[in-house]
Amino acid sequence: MVFYDGYNDTASAFFNGSAGVTFDEPRRAGEFNLLNPHAPGRRTALYKDGLLEFTLYSGLGQVAKEAVAGIAPSTYSDIRGELVRSDMAKAATIGPAAERKLERQVADLYLANVGFVRDAGQRLGFKSLFFWQPALVIKPRRSPYEAEQERAAYPGWKDFFLGVYGLMGKEAAENRVNDISHVFENHPEPFFIDDVHISESGNRIVAQAMMPEIMAAIGSLKNSRTPRIEGSSESESVRIKPRFDIVNR
C-alpha cells in the first residue's frame, strides 16, 4: 500500500485544535444519534444550523459577508468566501507553547499510525510505503497566482504548517517515511491550484519522486517468499498476491 499524507493531518489539527480527528468533527458529533426519537432537541438544533448555513452561502449571504468584512476589517476577513474572525483558527489562539505541543502531537500521531500499518503488514503479508506530501506553504518560489493563494490563508496557518512539516522533515527518514514535501523547491512554475491540490504537471513531478521507492518495493516483493499468516503451518500457508493501493487520506 502507498500512503500519501501530511496536509490533511496538519490542516485538521489546525481547525479542530486537536490531532487525529477528521475535518468538521463538530458536525459529525452533531449528526450522532440524530434520528433517535428520544432526543428531538438534537434534530431541531441541526435544522437550525442547516438553515443558517443555507443563508450564509446564498447570494445574499455572500454579499452580507463581504459587507461585514469591509465594515470591520480588523475583526473579520473574507477568506475564500468565508467570513473569518481574526481569532478563528484554534491553533492560532491557543498560545505558542500549546501550538508547539499540537504540532508535536500531529507528527507523533502520524508516526504512530505508520507503525500500526507496518505491524499489520507483518501480520497479514503486505508492504507499505509512506510519503509526506508537498503543500503550498512549503514551496519557496511561488508564481503570482500561488502567492495570492498563500496570502489568502487563515491566520496562523503558515506558521503551524511550517512547524509540523519542520518536525517531519527531521524525523521522516529515521521512521522510513519518504519526505517529498520539498519536491517543488526549485520550481517557480504554478503547480498548486490551491493549498494542496496540484496540476497535472505537478502530479507528474510527484509521481517521479515516488517511483524509485515504489519500483524497489515491487522488485523486493517479486523476489520474496510467499508470506505466511502467523499461526498457520507451512502446508496451510495462504498465498497472498502482491498488490499496491494508493491511499490519500
Secondary structure, DSSP 8 states (H G I E B T S, - for coil): -EEEESHHHHHHHHHHSSTT--TTHHHHHHHTTTT-TT-HHHHHHHHHHHHHHHHHTSHHHHHHHHHHHHH-TTTEEEETTEEEETT-SGGGTS-HHHHHHHHHHHHHHHHHHHHHHHHHHHHHT---EEEE---GGG-SS--HHHHHHHHTS-TTHHHHHHHHHHHHHHHTGGGT-EE-TTTTTT--S--BSSSS-B-HHHHHHHHHHHHHHHHHHHHHHHHS-----TT--GGG---------EE--
